[in-house]
Amino acid sequence: MILPKPSEISLETDPRFAFGANWWRFLSRLTAPQIATAEQSIQKLFHRERLDGVTFLDVGSGSGLFSLAANRLGAIVTSIDFDPQSVACAEELRRRYGSGNGWTIQQGSARDQTMMASLGQFDIVYSWGVLHHTGDMWSAIAITAQATRPGGHFCLSIYNDQGAASDRWKIVKQLYVASPSFVRLLIVLAVVVAYECYAIPVNLFRSLMLVIRLKNPLPIWQAWFQSRFGQKERGMYYWTDMVDWVGGWPFEVAKPEEIFRFLRDRGFTLFEMRTVGGRLGCNEFVFRRND
């Protein structure tokens, strides 16, 4: 199939970040090593090499990269996304790299309780960096969690609540989606410059401390270079992530304990968790639904 251009697909009229357009650009640069990295991230998350026969629901599949990774590891995958261009990206990935079997893709919203219920229940429900962009995060989490079968796993990552800093990011994101294209580019560049003006001095200080201790500082700069100009953890790109972060609206946040309590009260037990502390980023969770 020919992947539609961003201008050929319209989203809802309310101001909203065009996630699919960002994934379109990402898809044009996708490489085999990135797919392998995505597969490794799935293997690491579940502590297993294969997912043969496992039913896997990817809610907010975006580019489709992690649906592809799960499918290549043997899972029977269902992908849904609200954004029609993201759906098209997943379909193109399936055409290019998928086996052609065990992977269905459709448009849908995590807030559509009827549609979600119609999908049935799955061994793994995976929603990574998505539900905080739905406009009603807690409802989306509750509905998506119900797609997990008893004994199955619900995997999600949610933006960390930084208090006043998160409130400031909301203003930036609203400004981004309300601005013309050239202003959006300037906003992203400004954020990148500000971020690097912090990161580079920190790396210089860490390097100096290593030199004083007669240790090699080169790995610090190799890691920095790789994260900026190569593929990041989970097979992503720095620029794609930055555009997604700066423009990603709607936008909600939560403290780790809020996510834990919300799902505990709905019959889930925390299986795995990785938090970012008080910093910018997503807290990551794997819950098991009680039998």
Sequence and secondary structure as in RCSB ss.txt:
>XXXX:A:sequence
MILPKPSEISLETDPRFAFGANWWRFLSRLTAPQIATAEQSIQKLFHRERLDGVTFLDVGSGSGLFSLAANRLGA
IVTSIDFDPQSVACAEELRRRYGSGNGWTIQQGSARDQTMMASLGQFDIVYSWGVLHHTGDMWSAIAITAQATRP
GGHFCLSIYNDQGAASDRWKIVKQLYVASPSFVRLLIVLAVVVAYECYAIPVNLFRSLMLVIRLKNPLPIWQAWF
QSRFGQKERGMYYWTDMVDWVGGWPFEVAKPEEIFRFLRDRGFTLFEMRTVGGRLGCNEFVFRRND
>XXXX:A:secstr
     GGGS   SS    HHHHHHHHHTT  HHHHHHHHHHHHHHHT S  TT EEEEET TTSHHHHHHHHTT 
EEEEEESSHHHHHHHHHHHHHHS SSSEEEEE  TT HHHHHHT  EEEEEEES GGGSS HHHHHHHHHTTEEE
EEEEEEEEEB  THHHHHHHHHHHHHHTS HHHHHHHHHHHHHHHHHHHHHHHHHHHHHHHHTT   HHHHHHHH
HHHHSB GGG BHHHHHHHHHH  S   B HHHHHHHHHTTTEEEEEEE  TTSSSEEEEEEEE  
